[in-house]
Amino acid sequence: MKSIKKIALASASALSGLLLPIKVVMAAAAFDNINIEPGTGYATNFGTMFSSILNVVMLVAAILVFAFLIFGGIQWITSGGDKNKAEEARNKITAAIIGLIIVAASYAVINLVVNFLGFGSFNDVFKNVGNINE
């Protein structure tokens, strides 16, 4: 376990060392002709923003499940026949699969409720939301 932490720390520090010169290069570049219009961006309404956040959460959950499955598999392989370590690894893999099922079911339930209410997507749900002061 300590060797994995050392490898992760060494990889992170090496990667940050490689990315450090990018900051200097970007600071030296001339950005005189950039026109930024306030009020425009990726999330133009609440529905788009909510949908984007939901997609990012699902992606992070899938990556975490994959990482826990790999970590549990490595732990199982390196258990060396020890029943306690093998059971701990099995429990980790089982928890990752249950977590994936819960995340997928919650996403399905949200989509089912939105479609049951007659909306096509999250954008349709929040499309007619007006200003509070109106």
C-alpha positions in Angstrom: 0.0 0.0 0.0 2.9 2.4 0.8 4.5 1.7 -2.5 1.3 2.6 -4.4 1.1 5.9 -2.4 4.8 6.6 -3.3 4.2 5.9 -7.0 1.1 8.1 -7.0 2.9 10.9 -5.3 5.9 10.6 -7.6 3.7 10.6 -10.7 1.7 13.6 -9.5 4.8 15.6 -8.7 6.4 14.7 -12.1 3.2 15.7 -13.9 3.0 19.0 -12.1 6.7 19.6 -13.0 5.9 19.0 -16.6 2.9 21.3 -16.6 4.6 24.2 -14.8 6.2 25.7 -17.9 2.8 26.0 -19.5 1.9 28.8 -17.1 5.0 30.7 -18.1 4.2 30.3 -21.8 0.6 31.3 -21.4 1.6 34.4 -19.4 4.1 35.4 -22.1 1.5 35.1 -25.0 -0.3 38.2 -26.2 -4.0 38.1 -25.6 -4.9 41.6 -26.8 -7.6 40.7 -29.3 -9.9 38.6 -27.0 -13.5 39.8 -26.9 -15.3 38.5 -23.9 -19.0 39.1 -23.8 -20.5 38.9 -20.3 -23.6 36.8 -19.9 -22.6 34.2 -22.5 -21.2 30.8 -21.8 -21.8 27.1 -22.0 -24.7 27.1 -19.6 -27.1 29.6 -21.0 -30.0 28.4 -18.8 -30.5 26.5 -15.6 -31.6 23.3 -17.5 -28.4 23.1 -19.4 -26.3 23.8 -16.3 -28.2 21.1 -14.3 -27.8 18.6 -17.1 -24.1 19.3 -17.4 -23.6 19.0 -13.7 -25.5 15.7 -13.7 -23.3 14.4 -16.6 -20.1 15.4 -14.8 -21.3 13.7 -11.6 -22.1 10.5 -13.5 -18.7 10.5 -15.2 -16.9 11.0 -11.8 -19.0 8.2 -10.3 -18.1 5.8 -13.2 -14.4 6.7 -12.9 -14.5 6.1 -9.1 -16.3 2.7 -9.6 -13.7 1.7 -12.1 -10.9 2.7 -9.8 -12.4 0.8 -6.9 -12.8 -2.3 -9.0 -9.2 -2.1 -10.1 -8.0 -1.5 -6.6 -10.1 -4.3 -5.2 -8.8 -6.6 -8.0 -5.2 -5.7 -7.2 -5.9 -6.2 -3.5 -7.4 -9.6 -4.2 -4.4 -10.7 -6.3 -1.9 -9.6 -3.8 -3.8 -11.1 -0.8 -1.4 -14.1 -1.0 -4.1 -16.6 0.2 -4.9 -14.7 3.3 -8.7 -15.1 3.9 -9.1 -11.7 5.6 -7.4 -9.8 2.8 -9.3 -11.7 0.1 -12.6 -11.0 1.9 -11.7 -7.3 2.3 -11.0 -7.1 -1.5 -14.2 -9.0 -2.3 -16.2 -6.6 -0.1 -14.5 -3.6 -1.9 -15.5 -5.0 -5.3 -19.0 -5.8 -4.1 -19.4 -2.2 -2.8 -18.2 -0.8 -6.1 -20.7 -2.8 -8.1 -23.5 -1.9 -5.7 -22.5 1.8 -6.0 -22.6 1.6 -9.8 -26.1 0.0 -9.6 -27.3 2.8 -7.3 -25.8 5.6 -9.5 -27.3 4.0 -12.7 -30.7 3.5 -11.0 -30.8 7.1 -9.7 -30.0 8.4 -13.2 -32.7 6.1 -14.6 -35.3 7.3 -12.0 -34.6 10.9 -12.7 -35.0 10.4 -16.5 -38.1 8.3 -15.9 -39.7 11.1 -13.7 -38.8 13.8 -16.3 -40.3 11.7 -19.1 -43.3 10.7 -17.1 -44.1 14.4 -16.4 -44.1 15.0 -20.2 -40.7 16.7 -20.6 -38.2 15.6 -23.2 -35.1 16.6 -21.2 -33.9 18.7 -18.3 -33.8 21.7 -20.6 -37.5 21.4 -21.1 -38.2 21.3 -17.4 -36.5 24.6 -16.7 -37.3 26.3 -20.1 -40.3 28.3 -18.9 -38.8 29.4 -15.6 -39.0 33.2 -15.6 -37.4 35.9 -13.5 -38.4 36.0 -9.8 -39.1 39.7 -10.0 -41.6 39.5 -12.9 
